[in-house]
């Protein structure tokens, strides 16, 4: 039997708690469709009611005075993290060295739309590192492991910043 564990419950809660229109708006599917959620083989836990927990979460947001815009931004960011985790890379050779290319542009476009940022900028940050030496800046390509690390670091940073903002608020 596979180890059954589940972390970051809020992701599961939004996937079952948001209405169909909001799910379409954020490009959301089922928990098993997201790499970050399907690794623990525990999308559903019999003793946990994700719908009720989502309703309590939204209720708490309302009690705390979160605006519609703030709630939308939270759900956009959480959705972007899920889409980021689904970005895959393929290997290529660039200037004689291994490099990575985003394999599924649709997920990258979803991240860009959700974070309201330039898709090319996200692509570049996931596939290249920027180095500055003696006032000169240059980019060099990531191999696949480095690209995966960059993807996961960005997802973690987004989630951490959201959590820190929620605590400060």
ABEGO torsion letter per residue (X at the ends): XBBBBBBGAAAAAAAAABBAAAAAAAGBBBAAABAAAAAAGAABBAABBAAAAAAAAAAAAAAAGBBAAAAAAAAAAAAAAAAAAABBBBBBBBGGBBBBBBABAAAAAAAAAAAGBBAAAAAAAAABBBBBBGGBBBBBBBBAAAAAAAAAAAAAAAAAAAAAAAAAX
